[in-house]
Amino acid sequence: MLNDEVRHIWNTNAEFWDGRMGEGNSFHKTLLEPIQLKLLDIRPGQFILDIACGNGQFARKMASLGANVTAIDFADNFIQLARAKSNPDIDFRVIDVTSEADLVGLRGMSFDSIVCTMAIMDMADIDTLIKHLPDLLGNDGRFVFSITHPCFNSGECTQVHEREDLGGTLNNKYSVKMSNYLVPSKNLGLGMVGQPLAQYYFHRPVSLLLNSFFQAGFVLDAFEEPSFPDNHSERIFDNVFINMPPALVCRLRLIRRN
């Protein structure tokens, strides 16, 4: 099964990703963490579910702000790494959110917020998760997720670097070429150069992704497109994402009907 292959890839890559991610690489710290924390608006004592927690770095950040965190991932190796690095107060569990049987493990629990950091595009199936989210969120609960931006950093996307000589001055120009944006697709790619195995990415256009949540009773109340600051030049192609967003961060809330 495809999902078994996806799990094998992440179990194989877990140690490499842990070493490169640590407590948050520049992509996470610059683009994702500030916005996710703003949209979550964590208050001490709140109960938060962290889906696809990886090595647990964002779970630890939320716990340091006073949240009661349950953190889940379908890759056993990630959960082992997360437990080894974390305070035992964080409840780490091996749960696959694409599996109805696994989600039974969360039955009866209610969360003030649920967060999923850069993982929905790694999931072969998101319908099972979306179906169960309403049962996991308390009143006024929020679901915050981040993904590679479907318009600029997903699917059949090519990063372009051009250089022109204007009157003796060399100017660099960066852009993105996108093909077949509206066609859902899967492809193998490298999240981090040097990782043992290429991982699957599942491209979904923004309309398809958000409409799946709308049909489940959610409304969108925050939509952020972060980009790198002008002085960010860690790698040459990071410059593609100055004034162009490599990630999309959204907050959804449920419409509760009596």
C-alpha positions in Angstrom: 0.0 0.0 0.0 1.1 3.6 -0.7 0.6 4.7 2.9 2.9 1.9 4.1 5.6 3.1 1.7 5.2 6.7 2.9 5.6 5.5 6.5 8.7 3.5 5.6 10.2 6.6 4.0 9.6 8.8 7.0 10.9 6.1 9.4 14.1 5.9 7.3 14.5 9.7 7.1 13.6 10.4 10.8 17.1 10.4 12.2 18.5 12.6 9.4 15.6 15.1 9.7 16.0 15.2 13.5 19.7 16.2 13.0 18.9 18.9 10.5 15.7 20.2 12.2 16.9 20.3 15.8 14.6 22.8 17.6 13.6 24.4 14.3 15.6 25.2 11.2 15.6 28.6 9.5 12.6 27.8 7.4 10.5 26.9 10.5 11.8 29.7 12.7 11.5 32.4 10.1 8.4 31.5 8.2 6.2 29.1 10.3 6.7 29.3 14.0 5.8 33.1 14.5 2.6 32.8 12.4 1.5 29.5 13.9 2.0 30.8 17.4 0.0 33.9 16.6 -2.9 32.0 15.0 -3.0 29.5 17.9 -2.9 32.2 20.6 -1.9 29.7 23.2 -3.0 30.2 26.8 -1.6 28.3 29.7 -3.7 25.2 30.5 -5.1 24.8 27.0 -5.1 21.3 25.4 -3.5 21.1 22.0 -3.1 18.3 19.6 0.1 18.3 17.4 -0.5 16.2 14.3 2.6 14.8 12.5 4.8 16.1 15.2 8.1 14.8 13.8 10.9 15.1 16.4 8.6 17.0 18.7 10.2 20.4 18.4 7.0 22.4 18.0 5.3 20.3 20.6 8.1 21.3 23.0 7.7 25.0 22.1 3.9 24.9 22.8 4.5 23.0 26.1 7.0 25.7 27.1 4.1 28.2 26.8 2.0 26.3 29.2 -0.1 24.1 26.9 -1.0 20.5 27.6 0.2 18.9 24.5 -0.7 15.5 22.9 1.7 15.0 19.9 1.2 12.2 17.3 3.1 10.9 14.3 2.7 7.7 12.2 6.5 7.2 12.1 7.6 5.2 15.2 11.1 6.4 14.8 10.0 10.1 15.1 8.0 9.3 18.2 11.1 7.6 19.8 13.3 10.6 19.0 10.6 13.0 20.3 10.2 11.2 23.6 13.9 11.0 24.2 14.2 14.8 23.8 11.1 15.9 25.6 9.6 16.5 29.0 7.5 13.4 30.0 4.5 15.7 30.4 4.1 15.8 26.6 1.9 12.8 25.6 3.6 11.3 22.5 1.6 8.6 20.6 2.1 6.7 17.4 -1.1 7.5 15.5 -1.7 7.6 11.7 -4.4 10.2 10.9 -5.2 8.5 7.6 -6.4 5.4 9.6 -9.9 5.1 11.1 -8.6 2.4 13.4 -5.7 4.6 14.7 -7.9 7.6 15.3 -9.9 5.5 17.8 -6.9 6.1 20.1 -8.0 9.8 20.4 -11.7 9.0 20.9 -13.2 11.0 23.8 -10.5 13.7 23.8 -11.3 17.3 23.2 -8.7 20.0 22.2 -8.8 23.8 22.3 -6.5 23.8 19.2 -5.1 21.3 16.7 -2.0 22.1 14.7 -0.4 20.3 11.7 3.0 21.7 10.6 4.1 21.1 7.1 2.6 17.7 6.8 -0.8 17.7 5.0 1.0 17.7 1.6 2.8 14.5 2.8 -0.4 12.7 3.4 -1.8 10.4 0.7 -5.3 10.8 2.2 -6.6 13.8 4.1 -10.4 13.0 4.0 -10.1 10.7 7.1 -8.5 13.4 9.2 -10.9 16.1 8.1 -13.8 13.8 8.9 -12.6 13.3 12.5 -11.4 16.9 13.2 -14.9 18.2 14.4 -15.1 15.4 17.0 -11.7 16.4 18.4 -12.2 20.2 18.6 -13.9 21.8 21.6 -16.2 24.8 21.3 -14.5 27.7 19.5 -11.6 25.3 18.7 -9.2 26.1 15.9 -7.3 24.1 13.4 -4.0 25.7 12.2 -2.0 24.1 9.4 1.0 25.0 7.3 1.9 23.4 3.9 4.2 24.0 1.0 2.4 26.7 -1.0 0.4 24.9 -3.7 0.7 27.9 -6.1 4.5 28.4 -5.8 6.2 25.4 -4.2 4.3 22.3 -5.1 3.5 19.9 -8.0 5.1 20.7 -11.3 7.1 23.6 -10.1 10.4 24.9 -11.4 12.5 27.5 -9.7 14.3 29.9 -12.1 17.4 32.0 -11.7 18.2 34.5 -14.5 21.0 37.0 -14.6 21.1 40.1 -16.9 23.8 42.6 -17.5 22.3 46.1 -17.6 25.0 48.8 -18.4 27.6 46.9 -16.6 25.5 46.0 -13.6 24.6 42.3 -13.0 21.0 41.9 -11.9 19.7 38.6 -10.6 16.0 37.7 -11.2 14.2 34.8 -9.6 10.9 33.3 -10.5 8.7 30.2 -10.4 7.3 28.3 -13.4 4.1 26.3 -12.6 2.4 23.7 -14.8 -0.8 21.8 -14.3 -1.6 23.6 -11.1 -5.2 22.4 -11.0 -4.3 18.7 -11.4 -3.9 16.8 -8.1 -0.7 14.8 -8.2 1.9 12.9 -6.3 5.6 13.0 -6.8 8.9 12.1 -5.1 11.1 14.9 -3.9 13.7 16.0 -1.4 12.5 17.9 1.6 16.2 18.3 2.7 19.2 17.6 0.4 21.0 14.6 1.6 18.1 12.7 3.2 18.3 8.9 2.7 15.1 8.5 0.7 13.0 10.8 -1.4 9.6 11.5 0.1 6.2 11.7 -1.5 4.5 15.0 -2.0 0.8 15.1 -2.7 -0.1 18.3 -4.6 -3.6 19.7 -4.1 -4.7 23.1 -5.5 -5.9 25.5 -2.8 -9.5 25.3 -3.9 -9.6 21.5 -3.6 -7.8 21.6 -0.2 -10.0 24.3 1.4 -13.3 23.0 -0.1 -12.6 19.7 1.7 -12.6 21.6 5.0 -15.6 23.8 4.1 -17.7 20.7 3.3 -16.9 19.4 6.8 -18.3 22.6 8.4 -15.2 24.7 8.7 -14.7 28.3 7.9 -11.4 30.0 7.1 -10.6 32.9 9.3 -6.8 33.4 8.8 -4.8 33.0 5.6 -1.0 33.8 5.7 1.6 33.6 3.0 5.0 34.1 4.6 8.2 34.9 2.6 11.8 35.3 3.4 13.1 38.8 4.3 15.4 40.6 1.8 18.5 39.8 3.8 17.9 36.0 3.8 20.4 34.4 1.5 21.2 31.0 3.1 21.1 29.3 -0.3 20.8 30.9 -3.8 17.3 29.5 -4.5 16.0 30.8 -1.2 16.0 34.1 -3.0 13.2 32.8 -5.2 11.0 33.1 -2.1 11.7 36.8 -1.3 8.3 38.5 -1.9 7.0 35.1 -3.0 5.6 32.6 -0.4 7.1 29.1 -0.2 4.5 28.2 2.5 0.8 28.7 3.2 -0.5 28.9 6.8 -4.3 28.8 7.5 -6.6 28.8 10.5 -10.0 27.1 10.4 -12.9 27.2 12.8 -16.0 25.0 13.0 -19.5 26.3 12.4 -21.4 24.8 15.3 -25.1 24.3 14.6 -27.6 23.6 17.3 
